[in-house]
Amino acid sequence: MNIKKHIKTSSLLRNHKAVSNLLKNTGENSETGCFSEKILLLCLFLFLALSVSFHGSYKVSGIIILCSYSLFLFSTVRKKIQLSKLHITFAASIIIYIMTLSMEIIIHKESIRELDPISKVILYAPFLILLSTLKPKILAIPWGFALGSVVLFLVAFYEREALGLPRAGAGINPIQFGNIACAMGLICFFLVNSQNNKKIIMLLIIGGLAGITASFLSLSRGGWLIIPIAILLLIIQHRHSIIRNPKRALISIIIAFSSLSFLLIQTNIPSRINTINHDLEKMADGNNSTSTGDRIAMWKVAFNIFTDNPIIGTGKSDYLLTQQQKIDNNLVPSRLKDYNQAHNAYLDAGARRGIIGIAGLVIFLLAPALIALKHIRHKQVSIRTYAYCLFILSLSFSSFNLTQSMFNHNSGIIMFSMFFIILLSGLNTEKNANDLSNYHH
């Protein structure tokens, strides 16, 4: 009994000390804190607002984020730094992923440039420490995601209607653009749950529809696989509200499905989906000269390479060499020479880095979901909201990578990592606010 009492007392003392430090840090040097908060607000909002709205947009916002690291020079900022398990999980997932990429470079003697995309993540990682330490106004997150989604829609609409482009892409790969727009739109919908301001709720709903529509205008079919799952998760997230007010819930569901149906028709999505059936029919007749046929051929090549080298893969160079040999021997379509990836991140990682590579990729992708699962049933609505956002972020990019190697492009890995950082900082801020509230009570 005495041992249990001592353990309980020690735990209470640790919690009291942590909260006391939090209270002390909150009141320190308000002038410096206000200035620092404004800098971070600008960086966070600018990154989300620009997102992938033009070629190199994240480079512009990235430079400003790097400049914000000068805040670490203030001793008042450094004293406030407190790393938590959330930060450790984030850092561990990146380190594991980097180790698998480094393995490919060392064992298979690949170019060091293969680390270029992940190096951007390392540069952005300290931003999480600043956000979690200085805790800028949490309202910047829903505003940023909503405005960013609207901007992507305007860009996509301009490219399709004014410029007459077949697919919207904002100067980057249309698949990357469409998937990122879809993720931003879905996150907007999941952020609604914690908002009380009707104007912000309306803005988030508009942002959600804008992001999904931008994805439709990109004609990136692979990204739409996540939408039915997201709808189911939204119903689960709002289940208490649905039970309390079933009439309002029914009206909301009807409006939502009507809006989605309208968007599908207006963006001519049914014909885009029907092309899959036409492609499969042609393949059944022995005609593999279709986009679906090319993709299946790439998957077969990558899978065969993986099964031949299941542990550590062959590296990028040998993978592409094997693919070229199959082209030369007329075993696969010659059009595959234009592709340097399998259009499936898991098969691509397996062919190049084996099971080790697949494990590193999956850990990196599922890190937000692992964090989310620990908080998704929290009694505080705002904490649950950010948990759901992290969960849908993880599921979205996991789904996107089934038909595209998202992290082979700077846009994919930067957007995933920064969305992870921003949503994680939101969760961390809400947790700290909840701890303070409980302490005062």
C-alpha positions as a Markdown table, in Angstrom:
| # | Residue | x | y | z |
|---|---|---|---|---|
| 1 | Met | 0.0 | 0.0 | 0.0 |
| 2 | Asn | 2.8 | 2.4 | 0.9 |
| 3 | Ile | 4.6 | 1.7 | -2.4 |
| 4 | Lys | 1.4 | 2.4 | -4.4 |
| 5 | Lys | 0.8 | 5.6 | -2.4 |
| 6 | His | 4.4 | 6.7 | -3.1 |
| 7 | Ile | 4.0 | 6.1 | -6.8 |
| 8 | Lys | 0.7 | 8.0 | -6.9 |
| 9 | Thr | 2.2 | 10.9 | -5.0 |
| 10 | Ser | 5.3 | 11.0 | -7.3 |
| 11 | Ser | 3.0 | 11.0 | -10.3 |
| 12 | Leu | 1.0 | 13.9 | -9.0 |
| 13 | Leu | 4.1 | 15.9 | -8.2 |
| 14 | Arg | 5.4 | 15.3 | -11.8 |
| 15 | Asn | 2.1 | 16.5 | -13.2 |
| 16 | His | 2.0 | 19.5 | -10.9 |
| 17 | Lys | 5.6 | 20.4 | -11.9 |
| 18 | Ala | 4.7 | 20.1 | -15.6 |
| 19 | Val | 1.6 | 22.2 | -15.4 |
| 20 | Ser | 3.5 | 24.8 | -13.2 |
| 21 | Asn | 6.2 | 25.1 | -15.9 |
| 22 | Leu | 3.5 | 25.5 | -18.5 |
| 23 | Leu | 1.9 | 28.3 | -16.5 |
| 24 | Lys | 5.2 | 29.9 | -15.9 |
| 25 | Asn | 6.2 | 29.7 | -19.6 |
| 26 | Thr | 2.9 | 31.1 | -20.7 |
| 27 | Gly | 3.3 | 34.3 | -18.8 |
| 28 | Glu | 7.0 | 34.9 | -19.7 |
| 29 | Asn | 7.9 | 37.8 | -21.9 |
| 30 | Ser | 4.5 | 38.5 | -23.5 |
| 31 | Glu | 6.0 | 41.0 | -25.9 |
| 32 | Thr | 8.4 | 38.5 | -27.4 |
| 33 | Gly | 5.7 | 35.8 | -27.4 |
| 34 | Cys | 3.3 | 38.1 | -29.3 |
| 35 | Phe | 5.9 | 38.9 | -32.0 |
| 36 | Ser | 6.9 | 35.2 | -32.3 |
| 37 | Glu | 3.2 | 34.2 | -32.5 |
| 38 | Lys | 2.6 | 36.6 | -35.4 |
| 39 | Ile | 5.6 | 35.3 | -37.3 |
| 40 | Leu | 4.4 | 31.7 | -36.9 |
| 41 | Leu | 0.8 | 32.6 | -37.8 |
| 42 | Leu | 2.1 | 34.2 | -41.1 |
| 43 | Cys | 4.2 | 31.1 | -41.9 |
| 44 | Leu | 1.5 | 28.6 | -41.1 |
| 45 | Phe | -1.3 | 30.5 | -42.9 |
| 46 | Leu | 0.9 | 31.3 | -46.0 |
| 47 | Phe | 2.0 | 27.7 | -46.4 |
| 48 | Leu | -1.6 | 26.4 | -46.3 |
| 49 | Ala | -3.0 | 29.2 | -48.5 |
| 50 | Leu | -0.3 | 28.7 | -51.2 |
| 51 | Ser | 0.0 | 24.9 | -50.9 |
| 52 | Val | 0.5 | 23.7 | -54.5 |
| 53 | Ser | -1.3 | 26.6 | -56.2 |
| 54 | Phe | 1.6 | 27.2 | -58.6 |
| 55 | His | 4.9 | 25.5 | -59.5 |
| 56 | Gly | 7.3 | 26.0 | -56.6 |
| 57 | Ser | 4.7 | 27.6 | -54.3 |
| 58 | Tyr | 5.9 | 25.5 | -51.3 |
| 59 | Lys | 9.4 | 26.8 | -52.0 |
| 60 | Val | 8.2 | 30.4 | -51.4 |
| 61 | Ser | 6.4 | 29.6 | -48.2 |
| 62 | Gly | 9.3 | 27.2 | -47.2 |
| 63 | Ile | 11.8 | 30.1 | -47.3 |
| 64 | Ile | 9.7 | 32.1 | -45.0 |
| 65 | Ile | 9.4 | 29.1 | -42.6 |
| 66 | Leu | 13.2 | 28.7 | -42.6 |
| 67 | Cys | 13.5 | 32.4 | -41.7 |
| 68 | Ser | 11.2 | 31.8 | -38.8 |
| 69 | Tyr | 13.9 | 29.6 | -37.2 |
| 70 | Ser | 15.6 | 32.8 | -36.2 |
| 71 | Leu | 13.1 | 32.7 | -33.3 |
| 72 | Phe | 15.3 | 30.0 | -31.7 |
| 73 | Leu | 17.8 | 32.7 | -31.1 |
| 74 | Phe | 15.6 | 34.2 | -28.3 |
| 75 | Ser | 16.3 | 32.6 | -25.0 |
| 76 | Thr | 12.7 | 33.0 | -23.9 |
| 77 | Val | 11.7 | 30.7 | -26.8 |
| 78 | Arg | 14.4 | 28.1 | -26.1 |
| 79 | Lys | 13.4 | 27.9 | -22.4 |
| 80 | Lys | 9.8 | 27.1 | -23.4 |
| 81 | Ile | 10.7 | 24.1 | -25.6 |
| 82 | Gln | 9.2 | 20.9 | -24.2 |
| 83 | Leu | 9.3 | 17.8 | -26.3 |
| 84 | Ser | 6.5 | 15.2 | -25.9 |
| 85 | Lys | 5.7 | 11.7 | -27.1 |
| 86 | Leu | 3.9 | 13.3 | -30.0 |
| 87 | His | 7.2 | 14.8 | -31.2 |
| 88 | Ile | 9.1 | 11.6 | -30.7 |
| 89 | Thr | 6.6 | 9.6 | -32.8 |
| 90 | Phe | 6.9 | 12.2 | -35.6 |
| 91 | Ala | 10.7 | 12.2 | -35.4 |
| 92 | Ala | 10.9 | 8.4 | -35.2 |
| 93 | Ser | 8.8 | 7.8 | -38.3 |
| 94 | Ile | 11.0 | 10.2 | -40.3 |
| 95 | Ile | 14.2 | 8.6 | -39.1 |
| 96 | Ile | 13.0 | 5.1 | -40.0 |
| 97 | Tyr | 12.0 | 6.2 | -43.5 |
| 98 | Ile | 15.3 | 8.0 | -44.0 |
| 99 | Met | 17.2 | 4.9 | -42.9 |
| 100 | Thr | 15.4 | 2.8 | -45.5 |
| 101 | Leu | 16.2 | 5.3 | -48.2 |
| 102 | Ser | 19.9 | 5.5 | -47.1 |
| 103 | Met | 20.1 | 1.7 | -47.2 |
| 104 | Glu | 19.2 | 1.8 | -50.9 |
| 105 | Ile | 21.9 | 4.4 | -51.6 |
| 106 | Ile | 24.6 | 2.5 | -49.6 |
| 107 | Ile | 23.8 | -1.1 | -50.6 |
| 108 | His | 22.8 | -0.4 | -54.2 |
| 109 | Lys | 25.1 | 2.5 | -54.8 |
| 110 | Glu | 22.4 | 4.9 | -55.9 |
| 111 | Ser | 22.9 | 8.7 | -56.2 |
| 112 | Ile | 22.7 | 10.7 | -53.0 |
| 113 | Arg | 20.1 | 12.8 | -54.9 |
| 114 | Glu | 17.5 | 10.2 | -54.0 |
| 115 | Leu | 17.5 | 11.7 | -50.5 |
| 116 | Asp | 16.5 | 15.1 | -51.9 |
| 117 | Pro | 12.7 | 14.8 | -51.2 |
| 118 | Ile | 13.2 | 13.6 | -47.6 |
| 119 | Ser | 15.8 | 16.3 | -47.0 |
| 120 | Lys | 13.0 | 18.9 | -47.3 |
| 121 | Val | 11.2 | 17.2 | -44.5 |
| 122 | Ile | 14.2 | 17.5 | -42.3 |
| 123 | Leu | 14.3 | 21.2 | -43.0 |
| 124 | Tyr | 10.7 | 21.6 | -42.0 |
| 125 | Ala | 10.8 | 19.5 | -38.9 |
| 126 | Pro | 11.9 | 22.3 | -36.5 |
| 127 | Phe | 8.8 | 24.2 | -37.4 |
| 128 | Leu | 6.8 | 21.6 | -35.3 |
| 129 | Ile | 8.9 | 22.5 | -32.3 |
| 130 | Leu | 8.2 | 26.2 | -32.8 |
| 131 | Leu | 4.5 | 25.7 | -33.3 |
| 132 | Ser | 4.2 | 23.4 | -30.3 |
| 133 | Thr | 6.3 | 25.8 | -28.1 |
| 134 | Leu | 4.8 | 29.1 | -29.0 |
| 135 | Lys | 1.3 | 27.9 | -29.8 |
| 136 | Pro | 0.0 | 30.5 | -32.2 |
| 137 | Lys | -3.8 | 31.0 | -32.4 |
| 138 | Ile | -5.3 | 27.7 | -33.4 |
| 139 | Leu | -7.9 | 29.5 | -35.6 |
| 140 | Ala | -5.1 | 29.9 | -38.3 |
| 141 | Ile | -5.4 | 26.1 | -39.1 |
| 142 | Pro | -9.0 | 26.0 | -40.3 |
| 143 | Trp | -8.7 | 29.3 | -42.0 |
| 144 | Gly | -5.5 | 28.2 | -43.8 |
| 145 | Phe | -6.9 | 24.8 | -44.9 |
| 146 | Ala | -10.2 | 26.4 | -46.1 |
| 147 | Leu | -8.5 | 29.2 | -48.0 |
| 148 | Gly | -5.9 | 26.9 | -49.5 |
| 149 | Ser | -8.6 | 24.6 | -50.8 |
| 150 | Val | -10.5 | 27.5 | -52.4 |
| 151 | Val | -7.3 | 28.8 | -54.0 |
| 152 | Leu | -6.7 | 25.3 | -55.5 |
| 153 | Phe | -10.2 | 25.2 | -56.9 |
| 154 | Leu | -9.8 | 28.7 | -58.5 |
| 155 | Val | -6.5 | 27.6 | -60.1 |
| 156 | Ala | -8.1 | 24.3 | -61.3 |
| 157 | Phe | -11.2 | 26.1 | -62.7 |
| 158 | Tyr | -9.0 | 28.7 | -64.5 |
| 159 | Glu | -6.9 | 26.0 | -66.1 |
| 160 | Arg | -9.8 | 23.9 | -67.3 |
| 161 | Glu | -12.2 | 26.6 | -68.3 |
| 162 | Ala | -10.0 | 29.6 | -69.3 |
| 163 | Leu | -6.9 | 27.8 | -70.6 |
| 164 | Gly | -8.8 | 24.7 | -71.9 |
| 165 | Leu | -6.3 | 22.3 | -70.4 |
| 166 | Pro | -7.5 | 18.7 | -70.3 |
| 167 | Arg | -6.4 | 18.2 | -66.6 |
| 168 | Ala | -5.7 | 20.8 | -63.9 |
| 169 | Gly | -2.3 | 20.6 | -62.3 |
| 170 | Ala | -1.1 | 24.1 | -61.3 |
| 171 | Gly | 2.2 | 23.5 | -63.1 |
| 172 | Ile | 2.9 | 20.2 | -61.3 |
| 173 | Asn | 1.9 | 16.6 | -61.9 |
| 174 | Pro | -2.0 | 16.6 | -62.2 |
| 175 | Ile | -2.1 | 13.4 | -60.0 |
| 176 | Gln | -0.1 | 15.1 | -57.3 |
| 177 | Phe | -2.2 | 18.2 | -57.5 |
| 178 | Gly | -5.5 | 16.4 | -57.4 |
| 179 | Asn | -4.5 | 14.2 | -54.5 |
| 180 | Ile | -3.3 | 17.0 | -52.4 |
| 181 | Ala | -6.4 | 19.1 | -53.2 |
| 182 | Cys | -8.5 | 16.1 | -52.2 |
| 183 | Ala | -6.7 | 15.7 | -48.8 |
| 184 | Met | -7.0 | 19.5 | -48.0 |
| 185 | Gly | -10.8 | 19.4 | -48.8 |
| 186 | Leu | -11.3 | 16.3 | -46.6 |
| 187 | Ile | -9.4 | 17.9 | -43.7 |
| 188 | Cys | -11.7 | 20.9 | -44.0 |
| 189 | Phe | -14.8 | 18.7 | -43.5 |
| 190 | Phe | -13.2 | 17.1 | -40.4 |
| 191 | Leu | -12.2 | 20.4 | -38.9 |
| 192 | Val | -15.9 | 21.5 | -38.8 |
| 193 | Asn | -16.7 | 19.5 | -35.7 |
| 194 | Ser | -14.8 | 21.7 | -33.2 |
| 195 | Gln | -16.0 | 25.0 | -34.5 |
| 196 | Asn | -18.8 | 27.1 | -33.0 |
| 197 | Asn | -18.6 | 30.1 | -35.3 |
| 198 | Lys | -21.1 | 29.7 | -38.1 |
| 199 | Lys | -19.0 | 31.8 | -40.5 |
| 200 | Ile | -15.9 | 29.5 | -40.0 |
| 201 | Ile | -18.1 | 26.4 | -40.3 |
| 202 | Met | -19.5 | 27.7 | -43.6 |
| 203 | Leu | -16.0 | 28.6 | -44.8 |
| 204 | Leu | -14.7 | 25.1 | -44.0 |
| 205 | Ile | -17.7 | 23.5 | -45.8 |
| 206 | Ile | -17.0 | 25.7 | -48.9 |
| 207 | Gly | -13.3 | 24.8 | -48.6 |
| 208 | Gly | -14.1 | 21.1 | -48.4 |
| 209 | Leu | -16.3 | 21.2 | -51.5 |
| 210 | Ala | -13.6 | 23.4 | -53.3 |
| 211 | Gly | -10.8 | 20.9 | -52.5 |
| 212 | Ile | -12.8 | 17.9 | -53.7 |
| 213 | Thr | -13.9 | 19.8 | -56.9 |
| 214 | Ala | -10.3 | 20.8 | -57.6 |
| 215 | Ser | -9.4 | 17.1 | -57.4 |
| 216 | Phe | -12.3 | 16.3 | -59.8 |
| 217 | Leu | -11.0 | 18.9 | -62.3 |
| 218 | Ser | -7.5 | 17.2 | -62.2 |
| 219 | Leu | -9.2 | 13.9 | -63.3 |
| 220 | Ser | -7.0 | 12.1 | -60.8 |
| 221 | Arg | -9.1 | 9.0 | -60.4 |
| 222 | Gly | -6.9 | 7.2 | -57.9 |
| 223 | Gly | -7.4 | 9.9 | -55.3 |
| 224 | Trp | -11.1 | 9.5 | -55.2 |
| 225 | Leu | -10.9 | 6.0 | -53.6 |
| 226 | Ile | -10.7 | 7.7 | -50.2 |
| 227 | Ile | -13.9 | 9.7 | -50.5 |
| 228 | Pro | -16.4 | 6.9 | -49.5 |
| 229 | Ile | -14.2 | 6.0 | -46.5 |
| 230 | Ala | -14.0 | 9.7 | -45.5 |
| 231 | Ile | -17.8 | 10.0 | -45.7 |
| 232 | Leu | -18.1 | 7.0 | -43.3 |
| 233 | Leu | -15.6 | 8.5 | -40.9 |
| 234 | Leu | -17.5 | 11.8 | -41.0 |
| 235 | Ile | -20.7 | 10.0 | -40.0 |
| 236 | Ile | -18.8 | 8.3 | -37.1 |
| 237 | Gln | -17.3 | 11.6 | -36.0 |
| 238 | His | -20.7 | 13.3 | -35.9 |
| 239 | Arg | -22.6 | 10.3 | -34.6 |
| 240 | His | -23.6 | 12.0 | -31.4 |
| 241 | Ser | -25.0 | 15.0 | -33.2 |
| 242 | Ile | -26.9 | 12.7 | -35.6 |
| 243 | Ile | -28.5 | 10.9 | -32.6 |
| 244 | Arg | -29.4 | 14.1 | -30.9 |
| 245 | Asn | -30.9 | 15.8 | -34.0 |
| 246 | Pro | -31.7 | 13.2 | -36.6 |
| 247 | Lys | -33.8 | 15.6 | -38.8 |
| 248 | Arg | -30.9 | 18.1 | -39.1 |
| 249 | Ala | -28.6 | 15.2 | -39.8 |
| 250 | Leu | -30.8 | 13.8 | -42.5 |
| 251 | Ile | -31.1 | 17.3 | -44.2 |
| 252 | Ser | -27.3 | 17.7 | -44.0 |
| 253 | Ile | -26.7 | 14.3 | -45.6 |
| 254 | Ile | -29.2 | 15.0 | -48.4 |
| 255 | Ile | -27.5 | 18.3 | -49.1 |
| 256 | Ala | -24.1 | 16.8 | -49.0 |
| 257 | Phe | -24.9 | 14.0 | -51.4 |
| 258 | Ser | -26.8 | 16.4 | -53.7 |
| 259 | Ser | -23.8 | 18.6 | -53.8 |
| 260 | Leu | -21.5 | 15.7 | -54.5 |
| 261 | Ser | -23.7 | 14.4 | -57.2 |
| 262 | Phe | -23.9 | 17.9 | -58.8 |
| 263 | Leu | -20.1 | 18.2 | -58.8 |
| 264 | Leu | -19.7 | 14.7 | -60.3 |
| 265 | Ile | -22.0 | 15.6 | -63.2 |
| 266 | Gln | -20.6 | 19.1 | -63.8 |
| 267 | Thr | -17.0 | 17.9 | -63.8 |
| 268 | Asn | -17.9 | 15.0 | -66.2 |
| 269 | Ile | -16.5 | 12.5 | -63.7 |
| 270 | Pro | -18.8 | 9.6 | -64.8 |
| 271 | Ser | -17.2 | 9.5 | -68.2 |
| 272 | Arg | -13.7 | 9.5 | -66.6 |
| 273 | Ile | -14.7 | 6.6 | -64.5 |
| 274 | Asn | -16.2 | 4.8 | -67.5 |
| 275 | Thr | -12.9 | 4.9 | -69.2 |
| 276 | Ile | -11.7 | 2.3 | -66.7 |
| 277 | Asn | -14.4 | -0.1 | -67.9 |
| 278 | His | -13.5 | 0.6 | -71.5 |
| 279 | Asp | -9.8 | 0.0 | -70.8 |
| 280 | Leu | -10.6 | -3.3 | -69.0 |
| 281 | Glu | -12.8 | -4.4 | -72.0 |
| 282 | Lys | -10.0 | -3.7 | -74.4 |
| 283 | Met | -7.6 | -5.6 | -72.2 |
| 284 | Ala | -10.0 | -8.6 | -72.2 |
| 285 | Asp | -9.8 | -8.5 | -76.0 |
| 286 | Gly | -6.0 | -8.5 | -75.9 |
| 287 | Asn | -5.5 | -4.8 | -76.4 |
| 288 | Asn | -3.2 | -3.5 | -73.7 |
| 289 | Ser | -2.6 | 0.0 | -75.2 |
| 290 | Thr | -4.5 | 1.8 | -72.5 |
| 291 | Ser | -3.6 | 3.9 | -69.5 |
| 292 | Thr | -5.0 | 1.2 | -67.2 |
| 293 | Gly | -3.1 | -1.5 | -69.1 |
| 294 | Asp | 0.2 | 0.5 | -68.8 |
| 295 | Arg | -0.3 | 0.8 | -65.0 |
| 296 | Ile | -1.0 | -2.9 | -64.6 |
| 297 | Ala | 2.1 | -3.7 | -66.6 |
| 298 | Met | 4.2 | -1.4 | -64.4 |
| 299 | Trp | 2.7 | -3.1 | -61.3 |
| 300 | Lys | 3.6 | -6.5 | -62.7 |
| 301 | Val | 7.2 | -5.5 | -63.5 |
| 302 | Ala | 7.7 | -4.0 | -60.0 |
| 303 | Phe | 6.1 | -7.0 | -58.3 |
| 304 | Asn | 8.3 | -9.5 | -60.2 |
| 305 | Ile | 11.4 | -7.6 | -59.2 |
| 306 | Phe | 10.3 | -7.5 | -55.6 |
| 307 | Thr | 9.6 | -11.3 | -55.5 |
| 308 | Asp | 13.1 | -11.9 | -56.9 |
| 309 | Asn | 14.7 | -9.6 | -54.3 |
| 310 | Pro | 12.2 | -9.5 | -51.4 |
| 311 | Ile | 14.5 | -8.4 | -48.6 |
| 312 | Ile | 16.5 | -5.4 | -49.8 |
| 313 | Gly | 15.2 | -5.0 | -53.4 |
| 314 | Thr | 17.4 | -4.1 | -56.4 |
| 315 | Gly | 17.8 | -0.3 | -56.1 |
| 316 | Lys | 16.3 | 2.2 | -58.6 |
| 317 | Ser | 18.9 | 1.8 | -61.3 |
| 318 | Asp | 18.6 | -2.0 | -61.6 |
| 319 | Tyr | 14.8 | -1.7 | -61.3 |
| 320 | Leu | 14.7 | 0.6 | -64.3 |
| 321 | Leu | 17.2 | -1.5 | -66.2 |
| 322 | Thr | 15.1 | -4.6 | -65.7 |
| 323 | Gln | 12.0 | -2.7 | -66.9 |
| 324 | Gln | 13.9 | -1.6 | -70.0 |
| 325 | Gln | 15.0 | -5.2 | -70.7 |
| 326 | Lys | 11.4 | -6.3 | -70.6 |
| 327 | Ile | 10.5 | -3.5 | -73.0 |
| 328 | Asp | 13.3 | -4.6 | -75.4 |
| 329 | Asn | 12.0 | -8.2 | -75.3 |
| 330 | Asn | 8.5 | -7.0 | -76.0 |
| 331 | Leu | 7.3 | -8.4 | -72.7 |
| 332 | Val | 5.7 | -5.0 | -71.7 |
| 333 | Pro | 4.5 | -2.0 | -73.7 |
| 334 | Ser | 7.2 | 0.3 | -75.0 |
| 335 | Arg | 5.4 | 3.3 | -73.4 |
| 336 | Leu | 6.7 | 2.2 | -70.0 |
| 337 | Lys | 10.1 | 3.7 | -70.9 |
| 338 | Asp | 8.5 | 7.1 | -70.0 |
| 339 | Tyr | 7.9 | 6.1 | -66.4 |
| 340 | Asn | 10.6 | 5.8 | -63.7 |
| 341 | Gln | 8.3 | 4.5 | -61.0 |
| 342 | Ala | 5.6 | 1.8 | -60.6 |
| 343 | His | 2.7 | 4.2 | -60.0 |
| 344 | Asn | 2.2 | 2.3 | -56.7 |
| 345 | Ala | 4.4 | 3.5 | -53.8 |
| 346 | Tyr | 4.4 | 0.1 | -52.1 |
| 347 | Leu | 5.4 | -1.9 | -55.1 |
| 348 | Asp | 7.9 | 0.8 | -56.0 |
| 349 | Ala | 9.4 | 0.6 | -52.5 |
| 350 | Gly | 9.4 | -3.2 | -52.6 |
| 351 | Ala | 11.2 | -3.4 | -56.0 |
| 352 | Arg | 13.8 | -0.8 | -54.9 |
| 353 | Arg | 14.2 | -1.5 | -51.2 |
| 354 | Gly | 12.4 | -4.8 | -50.5 |
| 355 | Ile | 10.4 | -5.6 | -47.4 |
| 356 | Ile | 12.5 | -3.1 | -45.5 |
| 357 | Gly | 11.6 | -0.3 | -47.8 |
| 358 | Ile | 7.9 | -1.2 | -47.6 |
| 359 | Ala | 8.0 | -1.2 | -43.8 |
| 360 | Gly | 9.7 | 2.2 | -43.7 |
| 361 | Leu | 7.1 | 3.7 | -46.0 |
| 362 | Val | 4.2 | 2.2 | -44.1 |
| 363 | Ile | 5.5 | 3.4 | -40.7 |
| 364 | Phe | 5.9 | 6.9 | -42.1 |
| 365 | Leu | 2.4 | 6.9 | -43.6 |
| 366 | Leu | 0.7 | 5.4 | -40.6 |
| 367 | Ala | 2.4 | 7.6 | -37.9 |
| 368 | Pro | -0.4 | 10.2 | -38.0 |
| 369 | Ala | -3.0 | 7.4 | -37.6 |
| 370 | Leu | -1.1 | 5.9 | -34.6 |
| 371 | Ile | -1.1 | 9.2 | -32.9 |
| 372 | Ala | -4.8 | 9.8 | -33.8 |
| 373 | Leu | -5.9 | 6.5 | -32.3 |
| 374 | Lys | -4.7 | 7.4 | -28.9 |
| 375 | His | -6.8 | 10.6 | -28.9 |
| 376 | Ile | -9.8 | 9.8 | -31.1 |
| 377 | Arg | -12.0 | 9.0 | -28.1 |
| 378 | His | -10.9 | 11.9 | -25.9 |
| 379 | Lys | -13.7 | 13.6 | -24.0 |
| 380 | Gln | -12.6 | 17.0 | -25.4 |
| 381 | Val | -14.2 | 17.7 | -28.8 |
| 382 | Ser | -11.3 | 19.8 | -30.1 |
| 383 | Ile | -8.8 | 17.1 | -29.3 |
| 384 | Arg | -10.9 | 14.4 | -31.1 |
| 385 | Thr | -11.3 | 16.7 | -34.1 |
| 386 | Tyr | -7.5 | 16.9 | -34.6 |
| 387 | Ala | -7.2 | 13.2 | -34.0 |
| 388 | Tyr | -9.7 | 12.6 | -36.9 |
| 389 | Cys | -7.9 | 15.0 | -39.1 |
| 390 | Leu | -4.6 | 13.2 | -38.5 |
| 391 | Phe | -6.4 | 9.9 | -39.2 |
| 392 | Ile | -7.8 | 11.0 | -42.5 |
| 393 | Leu | -4.5 | 12.5 | -43.5 |
| 394 | Ser | -2.9 | 9.1 | -42.9 |
| 395 | Leu | -5.6 | 7.1 | -44.7 |
| 396 | Ser | -5.7 | 9.6 | -47.6 |
| 397 | Phe | -2.0 | 9.4 | -48.5 |
| 398 | Ser | -2.0 | 5.7 | -47.9 |
| 399 | Ser | -4.8 | 5.4 | -50.5 |
| 400 | Phe | -3.1 | 7.9 | -52.9 |
| 401 | Asn | 0.0 | 5.8 | -52.9 |
| 402 | Leu | -1.8 | 2.8 | -54.2 |
| 403 | Thr | -1.9 | 4.4 | -57.7 |
| 404 | Gln | 0.9 | 7.0 | -57.4 |
| 405 | Ser | 4.3 | 7.1 | -55.7 |
| 406 | Met | 3.5 | 10.4 | -53.9 |
| 407 | Phe | 6.8 | 10.7 | -52.1 |
| 408 | Asn | 8.9 | 10.4 | -55.2 |
| 409 | His | 7.8 | 14.0 | -55.8 |
| 410 | Asn | 8.8 | 17.0 | -53.6 |
| 411 | Ser | 5.1 | 18.2 | -53.6 |
| 412 | Gly | 3.9 | 14.9 | -52.1 |
| 413 | Ile | 6.3 | 14.4 | -49.3 |
| 414 | Ile | 6.4 | 18.1 | -48.4 |
| 415 | Met | 2.6 | 18.5 | -48.2 |
| 416 | Phe | 2.2 | 15.3 | -46.2 |
| 417 | Ser | 4.9 | 16.2 | -43.8 |
| 418 | Met | 3.7 | 19.8 | -43.3 |
| 419 | Phe | 0.0 | 18.7 | -42.9 |
| 420 | Phe | 1.3 | 16.2 | -40.3 |
| 421 | Ile | 3.3 | 19.0 | -38.5 |
| 422 | Ile | 0.4 | 21.5 | -38.6 |
| 423 | Leu | -2.3 | 19.1 | -37.4 |
| 424 | Leu | 0.0 | 17.6 | -34.8 |
| 425 | Ser | 0.8 | 21.1 | -33.4 |
| 426 | Gly | -3.0 | 21.8 | -33.3 |
| 427 | Leu | -3.5 | 18.5 | -31.3 |
| 428 | Asn | -0.6 | 19.5 | -29.0 |
| 429 | Thr | -2.0 | 22.9 | -28.4 |
| 430 | Glu | -5.5 | 21.6 | -27.6 |
| 431 | Lys | -4.0 | 19.0 | -25.2 |
| 432 | Asn | -2.0 | 21.7 | -23.3 |
| 433 | Ala | -5.1 | 23.9 | -23.1 |
| 434 | Asn | -7.1 | 20.9 | -21.8 |
| 435 | Asp | -4.4 | 20.2 | -19.2 |
| 436 | Leu | -4.5 | 23.8 | -18.0 |
| 437 | Ser | -8.3 | 23.8 | -17.8 |
| 438 | Asn | -8.2 | 20.5 | -15.7 |
| 439 | Tyr | -5.5 | 21.9 | -13.5 |
| 440 | His | -7.5 | 25.1 | -12.7 |
| 441 | His | -10.6 | 23.0 | -11.9 |
